[in-house]
């Protein structure tokens, strides 16, 4: 009798789809959320680069721009795009080609996928601006 029950149970396919979904769904969801998190991290990097480029253009137009003004410009450009605040460094040097200002920032993004360890991705932006 028990053997007949096992034979009937082995041919019963009800619930197989639910079991397959239960096994595959967590892996698929981790993959999807990891891709979204990575995309958001790349968006932050791109936004920081764009904000630095815009601030360095204003430095090119007005060479008397200070580091704190550049800091305000960059964080203002990032206001609507990311929740990121970056620190901007400004230095200038005179070379054979003329005076060149270097605008740089360092940013570390924390990338984490669900159920996995998170890790940091350092991002450095350095832009050289010729001054008149």
Secondary structure as UniProt FT lines:
FT   HELIX           2..11
FT   TURN            14..15
FT   HELIX           16..61
FT   TURN            63..64
FT   HELIX           67..78
FT   TURN            79..81
FT   STRAND          88..95
FT   TURN            96..97
FT   STRAND          98..111
FT   TURN            114..115
FT   STRAND          119..130
//
